[in-house]
Amino acid sequence: MTAISSASGASATGNLSTVVPPVPRPDINRKRLARMGWSFSAPALVVIAAVTIFPIVYSVIMSLNNVNVTGNGFSLDGFTFSNYNLLIHSSLWRDALFFTVYYTLVTVVVELVIGTCIALVLERLVKGRGYMMALMLIPWSMITVINAELWAYIYNGTYGVADYILGGLGLGHPVILGTPTPAIIGLMIADIWKTTPFVAIIVLAGLVMLPGDVYEAAEMDGASSWYTFWHITLPLLRPTIALAVMFRVLQAFGLFDLPYVMTGGGPGTATQSLSILAFNALFKNLSFGPGAAVATSTALLVLLGCLATLRVFRAQVGQEGN
């Protein structure tokens, strides 16, 4: 019996050892997964190409052509740089560019400073951080058009809260949205109120990821809170701050709905951004060539700003990695 069982066991073992499952090749599986991924992504890519890439390319083509409006639509009649030459010599474009750049710089800097301060406070909270973050996100979650209408009511010269407060402080009753400088400041305040929580959340995410042993070492060395912030916290937060700045520059440079609802680009052209200028040229004046040139130049400036920010971001990441 022992011999038979041992022989059968050896036979079974021999049979099992000869049956070797095929080993899948990693390169074949990788190619198969890549083809499957492209097949699943193809419908979304087609939609993106139809609603995003094609309008951008066609806008560039329109900006480099003489566009004639006819009863059946418009036609492209020859390659030209006259649309861009018109922009360079247009005071409207220069004023809109100056306002957009100035508005972007001021709002992004103020939002970054206030958002960082709020993030530092929230990072030290032990209880109630979730509730405070939920309250902060209320302005950010509001649609910009509703936010613009809200601040338009606040700035209203008849029943607005701002007019009542300024009158109570003895500052008179200025027409905030009807005077150039107050209108610009009013737009900035509305934008800062809405988007500062967004910056605060990004900076807070960077704060909670900072290594704690660095702060323990600084505390053991007797470093003050002010020294710790400027020489430890702020340098470690540079990649996060660069990311927040990039997002906000992209959003602020495409400013459209806030001034369009609150001031319509006025008074005069004081709050007319590049986006509003392109909208007026394309859809109000039917100047498709110059309007496309404004849109293309704005997109190019945004792209250059984005690339510059990414370069700074990568440099900071490289420094932190070293």
VOKE-843343 format. One record per residue (C-alpha): x, y, z; residue in three letters. Coordinates in Angstrom, 1 decimal. Layout:
! VOKE-843343
<pt X="X" Y="Y" Z="Z" residuo="ALA"/>
...
***
This chain:
! VOKE-843343
<pt X="0.0" Y="0.0" Z="0.0" residuo="MET"/>
<pt X="2.8" Y="2.3" Z="0.9" residuo="THR"/>
<pt X="4.5" Y="1.7" Z="-2.4" residuo="ALA"/>
<pt X="1.3" Y="2.2" Z="-4.4" residuo="ILE"/>
<pt X="0.5" Y="5.5" Z="-2.6" residuo="SER"/>
<pt X="4.0" Y="6.8" Z="-3.0" residuo="SER"/>
<pt X="3.9" Y="5.9" Z="-6.6" residuo="ALA"/>
<pt X="0.6" Y="7.5" Z="-7.2" residuo="SER"/>
<pt X="1.8" Y="10.6" Z="-5.2" residuo="GLY"/>
<pt X="4.9" Y="10.8" Z="-7.3" residuo="ALA"/>
<pt X="2.8" Y="10.4" Z="-10.5" residuo="SER"/>
<pt X="0.4" Y="13.2" Z="-9.3" residuo="ALA"/>
<pt X="3.4" Y="15.4" Z="-8.5" residuo="THR"/>
<pt X="4.9" Y="14.8" Z="-11.8" residuo="GLY"/>
<pt X="1.7" Y="15.7" Z="-13.6" residuo="ASN"/>
<pt X="1.3" Y="18.9" Z="-11.6" residuo="LEU"/>
<pt X="4.8" Y="19.9" Z="-12.3" residuo="SER"/>
<pt X="4.4" Y="19.5" Z="-16.0" residuo="THR"/>
<pt X="1.3" Y="21.8" Z="-16.1" residuo="VAL"/>
<pt X="2.7" Y="25.3" Z="-16.2" residuo="VAL"/>
<pt X="0.2" Y="28.1" Z="-16.8" residuo="PRO"/>
<pt X="1.2" Y="30.6" Z="-19.5" residuo="PRO"/>
<pt X="2.8" Y="33.7" Z="-18.2" residuo="VAL"/>
<pt X="1.3" Y="36.8" Z="-19.7" residuo="PRO"/>
<pt X="3.7" Y="39.2" Z="-21.4" residuo="ARG"/>
<pt X="3.7" Y="42.6" Z="-19.7" residuo="PRO"/>
<pt X="4.1" Y="44.5" Z="-23.0" residuo="ASP"/>
<pt X="1.1" Y="42.8" Z="-24.6" residuo="ILE"/>
<pt X="-1.1" Y="43.6" Z="-21.6" residuo="ASN"/>
<pt X="0.1" Y="47.1" Z="-21.5" residuo="ARG"/>
<pt X="-0.7" Y="47.6" Z="-25.2" residuo="LYS"/>
<pt X="-4.1" Y="46.0" Z="-24.7" residuo="ARG"/>
<pt X="-4.9" Y="48.3" Z="-21.7" residuo="LEU"/>
<pt X="-3.7" Y="51.3" Z="-23.7" residuo="ALA"/>
<pt X="-6.0" Y="50.5" Z="-26.6" residuo="ARG"/>
<pt X="-8.9" Y="49.9" Z="-24.2" residuo="MET"/>
<pt X="-8.2" Y="53.3" Z="-22.5" residuo="GLY"/>
<pt X="-8.1" Y="55.1" Z="-25.9" residuo="TRP"/>
<pt X="-11.3" Y="53.4" Z="-27.0" residuo="SER"/>
<pt X="-13.1" Y="54.5" Z="-23.8" residuo="PHE"/>
<pt X="-11.6" Y="58.1" Z="-24.0" residuo="SER"/>
<pt X="-12.4" Y="58.5" Z="-27.7" residuo="ALA"/>
<pt X="-16.0" Y="59.9" Z="-27.3" residuo="PRO"/>
<pt X="-14.9" Y="62.4" Z="-24.7" residuo="ALA"/>
<pt X="-11.9" Y="63.5" Z="-26.8" residuo="LEU"/>
<pt X="-14.2" Y="64.0" Z="-29.8" residuo="VAL"/>
<pt X="-16.5" Y="66.2" Z="-27.7" residuo="VAL"/>
<pt X="-13.5" Y="68.2" Z="-26.4" residuo="ILE"/>
<pt X="-12.2" Y="68.7" Z="-29.9" residuo="ALA"/>
<pt X="-15.5" Y="69.8" Z="-31.2" residuo="ALA"/>
<pt X="-16.4" Y="72.3" Z="-28.4" residuo="VAL"/>
<pt X="-12.9" Y="73.5" Z="-27.4" residuo="THR"/>
<pt X="-10.1" Y="72.8" Z="-29.8" residuo="ILE"/>
<pt X="-12.0" Y="73.6" Z="-33.0" residuo="PHE"/>
<pt X="-13.3" Y="77.0" Z="-31.8" residuo="PRO"/>
<pt X="-9.8" Y="78.0" Z="-30.7" residuo="ILE"/>
<pt X="-8.3" Y="77.1" Z="-34.0" residuo="VAL"/>
<pt X="-11.0" Y="78.7" Z="-36.0" residuo="TYR"/>
<pt X="-10.7" Y="81.9" Z="-33.9" residuo="SER"/>
<pt X="-7.0" Y="82.0" Z="-34.7" residuo="VAL"/>
<pt X="-7.8" Y="81.6" Z="-38.4" residuo="ILE"/>
<pt X="-10.4" Y="84.4" Z="-38.2" residuo="MET"/>
<pt X="-8.0" Y="86.7" Z="-36.5" residuo="SER"/>
<pt X="-5.6" Y="86.3" Z="-39.5" residuo="LEU"/>
<pt X="-8.2" Y="87.0" Z="-42.2" residuo="ASN"/>
<pt X="-10.3" Y="89.7" Z="-43.5" residuo="ASN"/>
<pt X="-13.8" Y="88.7" Z="-42.3" residuo="VAL"/>
<pt X="-16.7" Y="90.1" Z="-44.4" residuo="ASN"/>
<pt X="-20.2" Y="89.9" Z="-43.0" residuo="VAL"/>
<pt X="-22.9" Y="89.0" Z="-45.6" residuo="THR"/>
<pt X="-26.5" Y="88.2" Z="-45.5" residuo="GLY"/>
<pt X="-25.7" Y="84.5" Z="-45.4" residuo="ASN"/>
<pt X="-23.2" Y="84.8" Z="-42.6" residuo="GLY"/>
<pt X="-19.5" Y="85.8" Z="-43.1" residuo="PHE"/>
<pt X="-16.7" Y="84.9" Z="-45.3" residuo="SER"/>
<pt X="-12.9" Y="84.8" Z="-45.0" residuo="LEU"/>
<pt X="-11.3" Y="86.9" Z="-47.7" residuo="ASP"/>
<pt X="-7.5" Y="86.7" Z="-47.5" residuo="GLY"/>
<pt X="-4.7" Y="86.4" Z="-45.0" residuo="PHE"/>
<pt X="-3.8" Y="89.6" Z="-43.2" residuo="THR"/>
<pt X="-2.2" Y="91.0" Z="-40.0" residuo="PHE"/>
<pt X="-4.4" Y="94.1" Z="-40.1" residuo="SER"/>
<pt X="-6.5" Y="92.9" Z="-37.2" residuo="ASN"/>
<pt X="-3.5" Y="92.7" Z="-34.9" residuo="TYR"/>
<pt X="-2.2" Y="96.0" Z="-36.2" residuo="ASN"/>
<pt X="-5.6" Y="97.5" Z="-35.3" residuo="LEU"/>
<pt X="-5.3" Y="96.1" Z="-31.8" residuo="LEU"/>
<pt X="-1.8" Y="97.6" Z="-31.3" residuo="ILE"/>
<pt X="-3.0" Y="101.0" Z="-32.3" residuo="HIS"/>
<pt X="-6.3" Y="100.8" Z="-30.5" residuo="SER"/>
<pt X="-6.6" Y="102.8" Z="-27.2" residuo="SER"/>
<pt X="-9.6" Y="100.5" Z="-26.2" residuo="LEU"/>
<pt X="-7.4" Y="97.4" Z="-26.3" residuo="TRP"/>
<pt X="-4.6" Y="99.1" Z="-24.4" residuo="ARG"/>
<pt X="-6.9" Y="100.3" Z="-21.7" residuo="ASP"/>
<pt X="-8.6" Y="96.9" Z="-21.5" residuo="ALA"/>
<pt X="-5.2" Y="95.2" Z="-21.2" residuo="LEU"/>
<pt X="-4.0" Y="97.7" Z="-18.5" residuo="PHE"/>
<pt X="-7.2" Y="97.2" Z="-16.5" residuo="PHE"/>
<pt X="-7.1" Y="93.4" Z="-16.8" residuo="THR"/>
<pt X="-3.4" Y="93.2" Z="-15.8" residuo="VAL"/>
<pt X="-3.8" Y="95.7" Z="-13.0" residuo="TYR"/>
<pt X="-7.0" Y="94.0" Z="-11.7" residuo="TYR"/>
<pt X="-5.3" Y="90.5" Z="-11.8" residuo="THR"/>
<pt X="-2.2" Y="91.7" Z="-9.9" residuo="LEU"/>
<pt X="-4.1" Y="93.5" Z="-7.1" residuo="VAL"/>
<pt X="-6.8" Y="90.8" Z="-6.6" residuo="THR"/>
<pt X="-4.4" Y="87.9" Z="-6.7" residuo="VAL"/>
<pt X="-1.9" Y="89.5" Z="-4.2" residuo="VAL"/>
<pt X="-4.6" Y="90.5" Z="-1.8" residuo="VAL"/>
<pt X="-6.3" Y="87.1" Z="-2.0" residuo="GLU"/>
<pt X="-3.0" Y="85.4" Z="-1.5" residuo="LEU"/>
<pt X="-2.2" Y="87.4" Z="1.7" residuo="VAL"/>
<pt X="-5.6" Y="87.1" Z="3.2" residuo="ILE"/>
<pt X="-6.0" Y="83.5" Z="2.2" residuo="GLY"/>
<pt X="-2.7" Y="82.5" Z="3.7" residuo="THR"/>
<pt X="-3.6" Y="84.3" Z="7.0" residuo="CYS"/>
<pt X="-6.9" Y="82.4" Z="7.1" residuo="ILE"/>
<pt X="-5.2" Y="79.1" Z="6.4" residuo="ALA"/>
<pt X="-2.7" Y="79.7" Z="9.2" residuo="LEU"/>
<pt X="-5.6" Y="80.3" Z="11.6" residuo="VAL"/>
<pt X="-7.5" Y="77.3" Z="10.5" residuo="LEU"/>
<pt X="-4.5" Y="75.1" Z="10.7" residuo="GLU"/>
<pt X="-4.2" Y="75.8" Z="14.4" residuo="ARG"/>
<pt X="-7.9" Y="75.1" Z="15.1" residuo="LEU"/>
<pt X="-8.5" Y="71.8" Z="16.8" residuo="VAL"/>
<pt X="-12.3" Y="72.0" Z="17.0" residuo="LYS"/>
<pt X="-14.6" Y="73.6" Z="14.5" residuo="GLY"/>
<pt X="-12.3" Y="73.5" Z="11.6" residuo="ARG"/>
<pt X="-14.8" Y="71.7" Z="9.4" residuo="GLY"/>
<pt X="-17.6" Y="74.1" Z="10.2" residuo="TYR"/>
<pt X="-15.3" Y="77.1" Z="9.5" residuo="MET"/>
<pt X="-14.3" Y="75.6" Z="6.2" residuo="MET"/>
<pt X="-17.9" Y="75.0" Z="5.3" residuo="ALA"/>
<pt X="-18.8" Y="78.6" Z="6.0" residuo="LEU"/>
<pt X="-15.8" Y="79.8" Z="4.0" residuo="MET"/>
<pt X="-16.8" Y="77.9" Z="1.0" residuo="LEU"/>
<pt X="-20.2" Y="79.6" Z="0.8" residuo="ILE"/>
<pt X="-18.9" Y="82.6" Z="-1.2" residuo="PRO"/>
<pt X="-16.8" Y="80.4" Z="-3.4" residuo="TRP"/>
<pt X="-19.7" Y="78.1" Z="-4.2" residuo="SER"/>
<pt X="-22.0" Y="80.9" Z="-5.3" residuo="MET"/>
<pt X="-22.4" Y="81.4" Z="-9.0" residuo="ILE"/>
<pt X="-20.5" Y="84.5" Z="-10.1" residuo="THR"/>
<pt X="-23.6" Y="86.1" Z="-11.6" residuo="VAL"/>
<pt X="-25.5" Y="85.8" Z="-8.3" residuo="ILE"/>
<pt X="-22.4" Y="87.2" Z="-6.5" residuo="ASN"/>
<pt X="-22.4" Y="90.1" Z="-8.9" residuo="ALA"/>
<pt X="-26.1" Y="90.8" Z="-8.4" residuo="GLU"/>
<pt X="-25.6" Y="90.7" Z="-4.6" residuo="LEU"/>
<pt X="-22.8" Y="93.2" Z="-4.6" residuo="TRP"/>
<pt X="-24.7" Y="95.4" Z="-7.1" residuo="ALA"/>
<pt X="-27.4" Y="95.6" Z="-4.5" residuo="TYR"/>
<pt X="-24.9" Y="96.4" Z="-1.8" residuo="ILE"/>
<pt X="-23.4" Y="99.2" Z="-3.9" residuo="TYR"/>
<pt X="-26.7" Y="100.6" Z="-5.0" residuo="ASN"/>
<pt X="-26.9" Y="104.4" Z="-4.4" residuo="GLY"/>
<pt X="-30.6" Y="104.3" Z="-3.2" residuo="THR"/>
<pt X="-31.0" Y="101.3" Z="-0.9" residuo="TYR"/>
<pt X="-27.5" Y="99.8" Z="-0.8" residuo="GLY"/>
<pt X="-25.8" Y="99.0" Z="2.5" residuo="VAL"/>
<pt X="-22.5" Y="100.4" Z="1.4" residuo="ALA"/>
<pt X="-24.1" Y="103.8" Z="0.6" residuo="ASP"/>
<pt X="-25.7" Y="103.8" Z="4.1" residuo="TYR"/>
<pt X="-22.4" Y="103.0" Z="5.8" residuo="ILE"/>
<pt X="-20.4" Y="105.6" Z="3.9" residuo="LEU"/>
<pt X="-23.1" Y="108.2" Z="4.7" residuo="GLY"/>
<pt X="-23.0" Y="107.3" Z="8.4" residuo="GLY"/>
<pt X="-19.2" Y="107.7" Z="8.4" residuo="LEU"/>
<pt X="-19.6" Y="111.2" Z="6.9" residuo="GLY"/>
<pt X="-18.0" Y="110.2" Z="3.6" residuo="LEU"/>
<pt X="-21.0" Y="111.3" Z="1.6" residuo="GLY"/>
<pt X="-23.0" Y="109.3" Z="-0.9" residuo="HIS"/>
<pt X="-20.7" Y="108.4" Z="-3.8" residuo="PRO"/>
<pt X="-22.1" Y="106.6" Z="-6.8" residuo="VAL"/>
<pt X="-19.9" Y="103.6" Z="-6.4" residuo="ILE"/>
<pt X="-20.6" Y="101.8" Z="-9.7" residuo="LEU"/>
<pt X="-21.0" Y="105.1" Z="-11.6" residuo="GLY"/>
<pt X="-17.5" Y="106.5" Z="-10.9" residuo="THR"/>
<pt X="-14.4" Y="104.9" Z="-12.4" residuo="PRO"/>
<pt X="-12.1" Y="104.5" Z="-9.4" residuo="THR"/>
<pt X="-14.8" Y="103.4" Z="-6.9" residuo="PRO"/>
<pt X="-16.2" Y="101.0" Z="-9.5" residuo="ALA"/>
<pt X="-12.9" Y="99.3" Z="-9.9" residuo="ILE"/>
<pt X="-12.4" Y="99.0" Z="-6.2" residuo="ILE"/>
<pt X="-15.9" Y="97.7" Z="-5.8" residuo="GLY"/>
<pt X="-15.3" Y="95.0" Z="-8.4" residuo="LEU"/>
<pt X="-12.0" Y="94.0" Z="-6.6" residuo="MET"/>
<pt X="-13.8" Y="93.7" Z="-3.3" residuo="ILE"/>
<pt X="-16.5" Y="91.5" Z="-4.7" residuo="ALA"/>
<pt X="-13.9" Y="89.3" Z="-6.4" residuo="ASP"/>
<pt X="-11.7" Y="89.1" Z="-3.3" residuo="ILE"/>
<pt X="-14.7" Y="88.2" Z="-1.1" residuo="TRP"/>
<pt X="-15.6" Y="85.3" Z="-3.5" residuo="LYS"/>
<pt X="-12.3" Y="83.8" Z="-4.3" residuo="THR"/>
<pt X="-10.2" Y="84.2" Z="-1.1" residuo="THR"/>
<pt X="-11.7" Y="81.0" Z="0.4" residuo="PRO"/>
<pt X="-10.4" Y="79.1" Z="-2.6" residuo="PHE"/>
<pt X="-6.9" Y="80.3" Z="-2.0" residuo="VAL"/>
<pt X="-7.2" Y="79.6" Z="1.7" residuo="ALA"/>
<pt X="-8.3" Y="76.0" Z="1.1" residuo="ILE"/>
<pt X="-5.3" Y="75.4" Z="-1.2" residuo="ILE"/>
<pt X="-2.8" Y="76.9" Z="1.3" residuo="VAL"/>
<pt X="-4.4" Y="75.0" Z="4.1" residuo="LEU"/>
<pt X="-3.9" Y="71.7" Z="2.2" residuo="ALA"/>
<pt X="-0.3" Y="72.6" Z="1.9" residuo="GLY"/>
<pt X="0.1" Y="73.5" Z="5.6" residuo="LEU"/>
<pt X="-1.3" Y="70.2" Z="6.9" residuo="VAL"/>
<pt X="1.2" Y="68.3" Z="4.6" residuo="MET"/>
<pt X="4.3" Y="70.0" Z="6.1" residuo="LEU"/>
<pt X="6.6" Y="67.8" Z="8.1" residuo="PRO"/>
<pt X="6.2" Y="68.2" Z="11.9" residuo="GLY"/>
<pt X="9.8" Y="67.3" Z="12.8" residuo="ASP"/>
<pt X="11.0" Y="70.5" Z="11.2" residuo="VAL"/>
<pt X="8.9" Y="72.6" Z="13.5" residuo="TYR"/>
<pt X="10.0" Y="70.5" Z="16.5" residuo="GLU"/>
<pt X="13.6" Y="71.1" Z="15.6" residuo="ALA"/>
<pt X="13.0" Y="74.8" Z="15.3" residuo="ALA"/>
<pt X="11.2" Y="74.9" Z="18.6" residuo="GLU"/>
<pt X="14.1" Y="73.1" Z="20.3" residuo="MET"/>
<pt X="16.5" Y="75.7" Z="18.8" residuo="ASP"/>
<pt X="14.4" Y="78.5" Z="20.3" residuo="GLY"/>
<pt X="13.1" Y="80.0" Z="17.0" residuo="ALA"/>
<pt X="10.3" Y="82.5" Z="17.4" residuo="SER"/>
<pt X="6.9" Y="82.1" Z="15.6" residuo="SER"/>
<pt X="7.7" Y="85.0" Z="13.3" residuo="TRP"/>
<pt X="11.1" Y="83.5" Z="12.4" residuo="TYR"/>
<pt X="9.6" Y="80.0" Z="11.9" residuo="THR"/>
<pt X="7.0" Y="81.4" Z="9.5" residuo="PHE"/>
<pt X="9.4" Y="83.4" Z="7.3" residuo="TRP"/>
<pt X="12.2" Y="80.8" Z="7.2" residuo="HIS"/>
<pt X="10.4" Y="77.5" Z="7.5" residuo="ILE"/>
<pt X="6.7" Y="77.7" Z="6.7" residuo="THR"/>
<pt X="6.8" Y="80.1" Z="3.8" residuo="LEU"/>
<pt X="9.7" Y="78.4" Z="1.9" residuo="PRO"/>
<pt X="8.0" Y="75.0" Z="2.3" residuo="LEU"/>
<pt X="4.7" Y="76.5" Z="1.0" residuo="LEU"/>
<pt X="6.2" Y="78.0" Z="-2.1" residuo="ARG"/>
<pt X="5.0" Y="75.1" Z="-4.4" residuo="PRO"/>
<pt X="1.5" Y="75.3" Z="-3.0" residuo="THR"/>
<pt X="1.5" Y="79.1" Z="-3.3" residuo="ILE"/>
<pt X="2.7" Y="78.9" Z="-6.9" residuo="ALA"/>
<pt X="-0.2" Y="76.5" Z="-7.6" residuo="LEU"/>
<pt X="-2.7" Y="78.8" Z="-6.1" residuo="ALA"/>
<pt X="-1.3" Y="81.8" Z="-7.9" residuo="VAL"/>
<pt X="-1.5" Y="80.0" Z="-11.2" residuo="MET"/>
<pt X="-5.1" Y="79.0" Z="-10.8" residuo="PHE"/>
<pt X="-6.1" Y="82.6" Z="-9.7" residuo="ARG"/>
<pt X="-4.2" Y="84.3" Z="-12.5" residuo="VAL"/>
<pt X="-5.9" Y="82.1" Z="-15.1" residuo="LEU"/>
<pt X="-9.3" Y="82.9" Z="-13.6" residuo="GLN"/>
<pt X="-8.7" Y="86.6" Z="-13.0" residuo="ALA"/>
<pt X="-7.3" Y="87.3" Z="-16.5" residuo="PHE"/>
<pt X="-10.4" Y="85.9" Z="-18.1" residuo="GLY"/>
<pt X="-12.6" Y="88.3" Z="-16.1" residuo="LEU"/>
<pt X="-16.0" Y="88.7" Z="-17.8" residuo="PHE"/>
<pt X="-19.1" Y="87.9" Z="-15.8" residuo="ASP"/>
<pt X="-18.5" Y="90.0" Z="-12.7" residuo="LEU"/>
<pt X="-18.0" Y="93.4" Z="-14.5" residuo="PRO"/>
<pt X="-20.4" Y="92.6" Z="-17.2" residuo="TYR"/>
<pt X="-23.3" Y="92.1" Z="-14.7" residuo="VAL"/>
<pt X="-22.2" Y="94.9" Z="-12.2" residuo="MET"/>
<pt X="-21.0" Y="97.7" Z="-14.5" residuo="THR"/>
<pt X="-21.3" Y="96.4" Z="-18.1" residuo="GLY"/>
<pt X="-17.7" Y="97.5" Z="-18.5" residuo="GLY"/>
<pt X="-18.4" Y="101.0" Z="-17.4" residuo="GLY"/>
<pt X="-18.6" Y="103.7" Z="-16.4" residuo="PRO"/>
<pt X="-17.3" Y="104.5" Z="-19.9" residuo="GLY"/>
<pt X="-14.7" Y="101.8" Z="-20.4" residuo="THR"/>
<pt X="-13.2" Y="102.0" Z="-16.9" residuo="ALA"/>
<pt X="-14.0" Y="98.3" Z="-16.0" residuo="THR"/>
<pt X="-13.8" Y="96.9" Z="-19.5" residuo="GLN"/>
<pt X="-11.7" Y="93.8" Z="-19.5" residuo="SER"/>
<pt X="-10.2" Y="92.0" Z="-22.5" residuo="LEU"/>
<pt X="-13.0" Y="89.4" Z="-22.4" residuo="SER"/>
<pt X="-15.7" Y="92.1" Z="-22.5" residuo="ILE"/>
<pt X="-13.9" Y="93.9" Z="-25.3" residuo="LEU"/>
<pt X="-13.8" Y="90.7" Z="-27.3" residuo="ALA"/>
<pt X="-17.5" Y="90.1" Z="-26.6" residuo="PHE"/>
<pt X="-18.5" Y="93.6" Z="-27.6" residuo="ASN"/>
<pt X="-16.5" Y="93.4" Z="-30.8" residuo="ALA"/>
<pt X="-17.8" Y="89.9" Z="-31.8" residuo="LEU"/>
<pt X="-21.4" Y="90.0" Z="-30.8" residuo="PHE"/>
<pt X="-22.4" Y="93.6" Z="-30.6" residuo="LYS"/>
<pt X="-20.4" Y="95.2" Z="-33.4" residuo="ASN"/>
<pt X="-20.1" Y="92.1" Z="-35.5" residuo="LEU"/>
<pt X="-16.4" Y="92.8" Z="-36.0" residuo="SER"/>
<pt X="-15.4" Y="89.2" Z="-36.2" residuo="PHE"/>
<pt X="-11.8" Y="89.8" Z="-37.3" residuo="GLY"/>
<pt X="-10.8" Y="92.3" Z="-34.6" residuo="PRO"/>
<pt X="-12.9" Y="90.4" Z="-32.0" residuo="GLY"/>
<pt X="-11.1" Y="87.1" Z="-32.8" residuo="ALA"/>
<pt X="-7.8" Y="88.9" Z="-32.6" residuo="ALA"/>
<pt X="-8.7" Y="90.2" Z="-29.1" residuo="VAL"/>
<pt X="-9.7" Y="86.7" Z="-28.0" residuo="ALA"/>
<pt X="-6.5" Y="85.1" Z="-29.5" residuo="THR"/>
<pt X="-4.2" Y="87.7" Z="-27.9" residuo="SER"/>
<pt X="-5.9" Y="87.2" Z="-24.6" residuo="THR"/>
<pt X="-5.5" Y="83.5" Z="-24.8" residuo="ALA"/>
<pt X="-1.8" Y="83.9" Z="-25.8" residuo="LEU"/>
<pt X="-1.2" Y="86.2" Z="-22.8" residuo="LEU"/>
<pt X="-2.9" Y="83.7" Z="-20.5" residuo="VAL"/>
<pt X="-0.8" Y="80.9" Z="-21.9" residuo="LEU"/>
<pt X="2.5" Y="82.9" Z="-21.4" residuo="LEU"/>
<pt X="1.5" Y="83.7" Z="-17.8" residuo="GLY"/>
<pt X="0.6" Y="80.0" Z="-17.2" residuo="CYS"/>
<pt X="3.9" Y="78.8" Z="-18.6" residuo="LEU"/>
<pt X="5.8" Y="81.4" Z="-16.5" residuo="ALA"/>
<pt X="4.0" Y="80.3" Z="-13.4" residuo="THR"/>
<pt X="4.7" Y="76.6" Z="-14.1" residuo="LEU"/>
<pt X="8.4" Y="77.4" Z="-14.6" residuo="ARG"/>
<pt X="8.5" Y="79.1" Z="-11.2" residuo="VAL"/>
<pt X="6.6" Y="76.2" Z="-9.7" residuo="PHE"/>
<pt X="8.9" Y="73.6" Z="-11.2" residuo="ARG"/>
<pt X="12.0" Y="75.6" Z="-10.0" residuo="ALA"/>
<pt X="10.6" Y="75.7" Z="-6.5" residuo="GLN"/>
<pt X="9.8" Y="72.0" Z="-6.5" residuo="VAL"/>
<pt X="13.3" Y="71.3" Z="-7.7" residuo="GLY"/>
<pt X="14.8" Y="73.4" Z="-4.9" residuo="GLN"/>
<pt X="12.7" Y="71.7" Z="-2.3" residuo="GLU"/>
<pt X="13.7" Y="68.3" Z="-3.7" residuo="GLY"/>
<pt X="17.3" Y="69.2" Z="-3.4" residuo="ASN"/>
***
